[in-house]
C-alpha cells in the first residue's frame, strides 16, 4: 500500500524552527520528485518547496526562500523540510506529495500522484 506520512508539525513561536518529515511506505522515494504544499484556513493549497528525484534539484516559493530547506535521505525513504525563521503567515496544514513523472519538480499540485494526510504547523506567540 502506497503511503506518505508527515510528522514534525506543532506550535512554535515566531522566529522559531521546525523540521517536517515525509516518510514513504509501499514504494521507494528515490524515483519520485517530492513536494511540500500547505493550506491555510480559507486559502487555496500552495506549493512551498520541492526536490527532484535524480539530481537533487530543489525549488522554493519566494515566500519561504532563504528560510526553508528541503532535503532527502533515500536510505531512510524520507524527505525533510527544515523551516527556520517561522512567521505567523506560515501557519497552515503542510502536506507532502510524490510525483512519478521523472520531470524536474514543480510547485503545481496536479503534477503529484500521492499525498499524505498533512501535519499542522501553527506559528503564534
N, C-alpha and C positions, 0 to 999 in steps of 0.2 A: 504494500500500500504506500503510495507516494504521499509524503507528508513533510511540511515545513512547520517548525515550531519556533516562535520568537520568545525571547526571555530578556530580562535585564531592565525592563521598564520600572518606573516608580516615581516617587515625588522627590524633587530636588529644588534647591533654591536657585534663583537667577545667578548666573556665573558658574554654576556647578557643572559636574560631568556625570555622564552615564555611558556604559558600554552595552549596546544591544547585541544579542546573539541570534543567529538564524541557523538552526540545526536541521539538517535534512535526514530523512529516513526513507527507505524504499527506492532510492536512486542515488547516483553519485553526482555530487555538485560540480566535479571537475569540468563537465561538458556543458555547463549551464552558465549563462550570464545571470547575475543576481542583482535585483533591485530592491531598494528600500523606498517605501512610499509612506505617506502619512495623511491622516484625515482628521481635521479639527471639527468640532461641532458646528453644524450649519455650513460647512465648506466642502468643496469637492476634494477628492483624493488628489494629492500632488506627489510628483516624484521628488525624492530627496537626493539619492545617490545610487549609482550602480557600478558594477565591476564586471568586466567581460571574462569569458571563460579561459581564453588561451594566453593572452599576453599581459593580463592584469590591468588593462586599460580601465581607468576609472573616470567617472563623470559626476559632477555635483551641481545641484541647483545653486544659483548665485546667492540665495538666502542663507546657505549653510557653508559655502566655500570658505575655507580657511579655519572653520570651526569643527567640522565633522570630517572623519577619515574612515573610509571603507577598506576592509581587508578580508582576505580569505585564507583559511587553513584547510587545504584539501585533505590533509591527513586526518583531520577531525570532522571532515564533511560539514564545515561550519563557516559562515560568513559573519563578520562583525561590523558594527557601526559605532565607532568611538565618537561621542558627542561632547565637546568641550564648549565652554562659554555659553551655556544654555540661556535662552531668553524665554520670557513668558509666551511669546508667539510661537515657540517650538512645541507648546503643549498640543498633543494630538495622540491618536492611536497610530502606532507605527506597524507597518506590515512589510514582510519580506516576500519576494516573489521570484520565481525561476523562469528563465526564457531559454527554450531549447533550440532556437533558430541558428545559433552559431554566429550570428552577426555581432558587431560591436554593440555593447549595451546602450540602451536608450531610456530616457525618463518618460516613457509613454506606456501606460498600464496595459493597453490592448496587446502589447508585444509579449506579455508574460502568460505562461501556461498554468503555473501552480502558485497558490497563495497560502500564506499562513493565516492564522486567526487573529493576529495582532497583539501588541502589548502597549499598555497605556503609559505615556510619558506626561507627567504634569510638572510644570515649572512654575513655582509660586513661592512667595515669601510668607 
